[in-house]
Amino acid sequence: MSVYKRGGSWTYHVAVMVNGKREQHKRGGFATRDEALRAERAKLSEVDGGMRLGAARMTCGDYLQGWLVRYSRAGAVKRGTVVTTSYQVRVHLLPRIGEIPLGKLTRAHVEALAGDLLQDGRVAATGGNGLSPKSVRNVMATLHKALGDAVKNGLLPYNPASDVTLPKIERTETVTWSLQQVEAFLADCEAQRDLLTAAWALALTCGLRRGELCGLRWSDVDLVKGKLLVRQTRLQNRTGVYQDSPKSREAQRRVTLTAPAITALARLSDDWEAMQRELGGFGHDYVLVMPDDGRPIQPQYLARHWHKAIKRANANGLQRAGIELPMMRLHDARHTHFTNLAELGVPLHAIRARAGHASIVTTETFYVHATEAADERAALTLDDVLGQVGSTLVANPARKSELRG
């Protein structure tokens, strides 16, 4: 699809797939580019939206490919979402339901699709390629959205992906560290002069996400004031590494640095400048860089070295000191930070702001994990209060009788 100027007027050229065949539509003579764009959109709605063809003549494959074009052009979602959605349509939906006429797609077809995807996931557990229950749900959500738009456009009387039985997600228990474990781990990283100590400190004591760590620039860091700005992320998907804005308006935030984070960043700043001089400049100011050539660090590289750092710390004798670090995901370092804040009595609204959550429900549901020690402290606190009430009642029998009455 394109709009271009030809002579003194504008022309649009639309190419769509209809029942597996390529159709081209071209029209010129528009006075302005905007007029040509409006006419192009109208043609897409007529042809690709099915108003002329009708659902009976259109396959699910034709519709999904056309829907994907409109979805990506609308600009309503982030680039990473478009990439993921395109992959889901191309790899998981088109091969399985692409040949079914759109008007004949039923809930039974959709439930069979979900079952096939889940079965692929079970095969993957034994060495094949497939999807987890969560990934199956994500693919089905994409299909539900696409078919919902078909209902809005009058192509379908109802959404066949509605009320479909989906696989249950078994949530894995989140691993978190105590403050003592956090302190011991960061001390070991400092002793080893780990270039990624600053990353670990920012995750464990400031709650930054992996993409936020990779997207952090020195221009966003103020070591004098002890603040940093989270205003971009660097993410990685099947097509490579790309830069994006934070996942929500609230995720773009100012974070107060902790003492371990300031110390680690100050030391990294010196190492960063020395490496830059040695390599003749980086051409960027990303905080975290690859150790060999100074390129901005890759998210998957960061995750791999996180696990290596945990293994190294355990091997360096932390266990002999009575401290053992359970293996956990890099994202669990973020969980650790907010769990520790909650146990220290920091209000949830303050944790929500520091985490960059759009809703406090997210903070409470996913990031505040009550530990056994916290539960014991809660019981002891209540015991203390009840004990004081009992003492007061004994000292004042009249009041005790009044409460009983």
C-alpha positions in Angstrom: 0.0 0.0 0.0 1.3 3.4 -0.9 0.3 7.0 -1.7 2.4 8.9 -4.1 2.3 12.0 -6.3 2.0 11.5 -10.0 2.2 14.7 -12.1 0.0 17.3 -10.4 -2.2 14.9 -8.5 -2.0 12.1 -5.9 -2.6 8.4 -6.3 -3.1 5.5 -4.0 -2.2 1.9 -4.7 -3.6 -0.9 -2.6 -2.7 -4.6 -2.8 -4.6 -7.2 -0.7 -4.8 -10.9 -0.5 -8.3 -12.3 -1.3 -8.9 -16.1 -1.1 -5.1 -16.6 -1.5 -4.9 -14.4 -4.6 -3.4 -10.9 -4.8 -5.7 -8.1 -5.8 -4.5 -4.6 -6.7 -6.6 -1.4 -6.6 -5.3 1.9 -7.9 -6.9 5.3 -8.2 -5.5 8.8 -8.9 -6.6 12.3 -9.5 -6.6 13.5 -5.8 -5.7 17.1 -5.2 -4.0 16.5 -1.9 -2.2 13.7 -0.2 -4.8 13.6 2.6 -7.6 13.1 0.1 -5.7 10.1 -1.3 -5.1 8.7 2.1 -8.8 8.9 3.0 -9.7 7.2 -0.2 -7.1 4.5 0.4 -8.5 3.8 3.9 -12.1 3.7 2.4 -10.9 1.1 -0.2 -9.2 -1.0 2.5 -12.4 -0.9 4.5 -14.4 -1.9 1.4 -12.1 -4.7 0.1 -10.0 -5.9 3.0 -12.7 -5.3 5.6 -15.0 -7.5 3.6 -17.9 -5.1 2.9 -17.7 -6.0 -0.8 -16.3 -9.5 -0.5 -18.5 -10.7 2.4 -17.4 -13.1 5.1 -18.6 -16.1 3.0 -15.9 -15.4 0.3 -13.1 -14.6 2.8 -10.9 -17.1 4.6 -9.7 -16.6 8.1 -6.2 -16.2 6.6 -7.4 -13.4 4.3 -9.1 -11.6 7.2 -6.3 -12.0 9.7 -3.6 -10.7 7.3 -5.8 -7.7 6.4 -6.6 -7.1 10.1 -2.9 -7.3 11.0 -2.1 -4.5 8.4 -4.8 -2.3 9.9 -3.7 -3.1 13.5 -0.1 -2.2 12.8 -1.0 1.0 10.9 -3.3 2.3 13.6 -0.4 3.3 15.8 -2.4 2.4 19.0 0.1 -0.1 20.3 3.8 -0.3 20.9 6.3 -1.6 18.3 7.0 -4.7 20.4 3.3 -5.5 20.6 3.0 -5.3 16.8 6.0 -7.6 16.4 4.6 -10.2 18.8 1.1 -10.0 17.3 2.5 -10.5 13.8 4.4 -13.5 15.0 1.4 -15.0 16.6 -0.7 -14.6 13.5 1.9 -15.9 11.1 3.2 -18.8 13.1 0.3 -20.0 15.2 -3.0 -18.8 13.6 -2.6 -18.9 9.8 -1.3 -22.5 9.6 -4.2 -23.8 11.7 -7.3 -21.8 10.8 -6.1 -19.9 7.7 -8.1 -22.0 5.2 -11.4 -22.0 7.1 -13.9 -19.5 5.7 -14.4 -16.7 8.1 -18.1 -17.0 8.1 -17.9 -20.7 9.1 -15.4 -20.3 11.9 -17.0 -21.7 15.1 -16.3 -21.9 18.8 -15.4 -25.5 18.3 -12.7 -24.5 15.8 -11.2 -22.1 18.3 -11.3 -24.5 21.2 -9.5 -27.1 18.9 -6.9 -24.5 18.1 -6.3 -23.8 21.8 -5.9 -27.6 22.4 -3.5 -27.9 19.5 -1.3 -25.1 20.8 -1.3 -26.5 24.3 -0.4 -29.9 23.0 2.5 -28.3 21.2 3.6 -26.9 24.6 3.5 -30.3 26.1 5.7 -31.6 23.3 8.0 -28.7 23.9 8.5 -29.9 27.5 10.1 -33.0 26.1 12.4 -31.2 23.6 10.1 -29.9 20.9 8.9 -26.4 20.0 5.6 -25.3 21.6 3.7 -23.0 23.8 3.2 -22.7 27.6 -0.4 -22.2 28.9 0.3 -18.5 29.3 1.5 -18.2 25.7 -1.6 -20.1 24.5 -3.7 -17.5 26.3 -1.8 -14.7 24.7 -2.4 -16.1 21.2 -6.1 -16.6 21.9 -6.3 -13.0 23.2 -4.9 -11.9 19.8 -7.5 -14.0 18.0 -10.3 -12.7 20.2 -9.3 -9.1 19.4 -9.2 -9.8 15.7 -12.5 -11.5 15.6 -14.0 -8.8 17.8 -13.1 -6.3 15.2 -14.8 -8.5 12.6 -18.0 -8.4 14.6 -17.8 -4.6 14.8 -17.4 -4.5 11.0 -20.4 -6.6 10.5 -18.5 -9.6 9.1 -19.5 -12.0 11.9 -22.7 -12.1 14.1 -20.7 -13.1 17.2 -17.1 -13.6 18.3 -16.3 -17.4 18.1 -13.3 -16.8 20.5 -15.6 -15.7 23.3 -16.3 -18.0 26.3 -13.6 -20.5 25.1 -12.1 -22.8 27.7 -8.5 -21.9 28.0 -5.6 -23.7 29.8 -5.1 -22.8 33.4 -1.8 -20.9 34.2 0.1 -22.5 37.1 1.8 -19.6 38.7 5.3 -20.4 39.8 6.3 -19.2 43.3 8.3 -16.0 43.2 11.7 -16.2 44.8 12.9 -13.2 46.8 16.0 -12.5 48.9 16.2 -11.0 52.4 18.1 -7.7 52.9 21.0 -9.7 54.4 21.2 -11.8 51.2 21.0 -8.7 49.0 23.8 -7.0 51.0 26.0 -10.2 50.8 25.5 -10.6 47.1 26.3 -6.9 46.3 29.4 -7.1 48.5 30.7 -10.2 46.6 30.1 -8.4 43.3 32.0 -5.4 44.5 34.9 -7.6 45.6 35.0 -9.3 42.2 34.9 -5.9 40.4 31.9 -7.1 38.5 31.2 -4.5 35.8 27.5 -5.2 36.2 27.4 -4.5 39.9 25.5 -1.3 39.2 22.9 -3.2 37.2 22.4 -5.6 40.1 22.2 -2.8 42.7 19.6 -0.9 40.6 17.5 -4.0 40.3 17.8 -5.2 43.9 17.6 -1.8 45.6 15.7 0.4 43.1 13.4 -2.0 41.4 14.3 -1.4 37.8 13.2 -3.8 35.1 15.6 -5.4 32.7 14.6 -3.2 29.8 14.9 -0.1 32.0 18.4 -1.2 33.0 19.4 -1.7 29.4 17.9 1.6 28.3 19.4 3.7 31.1 21.7 6.5 29.9 24.2 8.6 31.8 22.2 11.7 30.9 19.3 10.2 32.9 21.5 9.8 36.0 22.3 12.5 38.6 24.7 11.1 41.2 24.9 14.4 43.0 21.2 14.5 43.7 21.0 10.7 43.9 18.2 10.5 41.3 17.7 8.8 37.9 15.0 9.1 35.3 13.3 6.1 33.7 12.2 7.3 30.3 13.2 4.7 27.7 13.7 0.9 27.6 15.8 -1.4 25.4 14.0 -4.7 24.7 14.8 -7.9 22.8 12.5 -10.0 20.7 12.8 -12.5 17.8 13.9 -9.7 15.4 16.6 -8.3 17.7 17.1 -5.4 20.1 15.0 -2.3 19.9 14.4 0.9 21.9 11.0 1.8 23.1 9.2 4.1 25.6 8.3 2.7 29.1 5.3 0.4 29.2 3.0 3.0 30.7 2.8 6.6 31.6 3.5 5.7 35.3 6.5 3.6 34.3 8.2 6.8 33.1 9.3 8.0 36.5 12.0 9.6 38.7 13.7 7.1 41.1 15.7 8.0 44.2 18.9 6.0 44.3 20.0 4.0 47.3 23.5 4.2 48.7 24.6 0.8 47.1 23.3 2.0 43.8 25.1 5.4 44.0 28.4 3.7 45.0 28.2 1.1 42.2 27.2 3.7 39.6 30.1 6.0 40.6 32.6 3.2 40.3 31.1 2.1 36.9 31.4 5.7 35.7 35.1 5.6 36.1 35.4 2.2 34.4 33.1 3.4 31.6 35.2 6.4 30.9 38.4 4.3 30.9 36.9 1.7 28.6 35.7 4.5 26.3 39.2 6.0 26.1 40.7 2.6 25.4 38.2 1.8 22.6 38.3 5.3 21.1 34.7 6.3 22.0 31.4 4.5 22.2 29.1 6.9 20.2 26.4 6.6 22.9 25.9 7.2 26.6 24.1 4.0 27.7 25.2 3.1 31.2 25.5 -0.6 30.7 27.8 -1.8 27.9 29.2 -5.0 26.5 32.7 -5.6 28.0 34.4 -6.4 24.7 33.4 -3.6 22.4 31.4 -1.0 24.4 28.1 -1.6 22.5 24.9 -1.1 24.5 24.3 -4.2 26.5 21.9 -6.8 25.2 19.0 -7.8 27.5 19.6 -11.5 27.1 23.3 -11.0 27.9 22.3 -9.3 31.1 20.0 -12.1 32.2 22.7 -14.8 31.5 25.3 -13.0 33.6 22.8 -12.4 36.4 22.6 -16.2 36.9 26.4 -16.5 36.6 26.9 -13.8 39.3 24.6 -15.8 41.7 26.5 -19.0 41.1 29.8 -17.2 41.6 28.7 -15.6 44.9 27.6 -19.0 46.3 30.9 -20.5 45.2 32.9 -17.7 46.8 31.9 -18.9 50.3 28.7 -17.1 51.2 27.3 -20.5 52.3 30.2 -20.9 54.8 29.1 -17.6 56.3 25.6 -19.1 56.7 24.1 -17.2 53.7 22.8 -19.1 50.7 21.4 -17.3 47.6 18.6 -19.3 45.9 18.6 -19.0 42.2 16.1 -16.6 40.8 15.2 -14.7 37.7 16.5 -11.2 37.1 12.9 -9.9 37.3 12.7 -11.4 40.8 15.3 -8.9 41.9 12.6 -6.3 41.3 10.2 -8.4 43.3 12.8 -8.6 46.1 13.1 -4.9 46.3 9.4 -4.2 46.7 8.8 -7.1 49.0 11.5 -5.8 51.3 10.0 -2.3 51.2 6.6 -3.8 52.2 8.1 -5.7 55.1 9.8 -2.5 56.3 6.4 -0.8 56.5 6.7 1.4 53.4 3.1 2.4 52.3 1.8 0.7 49.2 1.2 3.9 47.4 4.9 4.8 47.8 5.9 1.4 46.5 3.5 1.8 43.5 5.1 5.1 42.5 8.6 3.6 42.9 7.6 0.6 40.9 6.0 2.6 38.1 2.7 0.7 38.3 -0.5 2.1 36.7 -2.6 0.6 39.5 -1.9 -0.2 43.1 -3.7 -3.5 42.6 -0.7 -4.6 40.5 1.6 -3.7 43.3 -0.4 -5.5 45.9 -1.0 -8.6 43.8 2.3 -9.3 42.1 5.0 -7.5 44.0 4.2 -7.7 47.7 4.9 -11.2 49.0 4.3 -11.8 52.7 7.1 -13.9 54.1 6.9 -16.2 57.1 8.9 -13.7 59.1 6.6 -10.9 58.3 3.6 -13.1 59.2 5.2 -13.9 62.5 5.8 -10.2 63.2 2.2 -9.5 62.4 1.0 -12.0 64.9 3.4 -10.8 67.6 2.3 -7.2 67.1 -1.4 -8.2 67.5 -0.4 -10.2 70.6 1.2 -7.1 72.1 -1.9 -5.0 71.5 -4.2 -7.6 72.9 -2.0 -8.0 75.9 -2.2 -4.3 76.6 -6.0 -4.3 76.2 -6.2 -7.3 78.7 -4.0 -5.4 81.2 -6.3 -2.4 81.0 -9.4 -4.4 81.5 -7.9 -6.2 84.6 -7.0 -2.8 86.0 -10.6 -1.5 85.3 -13.1 -4.2 86.2 -16.1 -1.9 85.5 -14.9 -1.3 81.9 -14.4 -5.0 81.4 -18.0 -5.7 82.6 -19.3 -2.9 80.3 -17.6 -4.4 77.3 -19.0 -7.9 78.1 -22.5 -6.5 78.4 
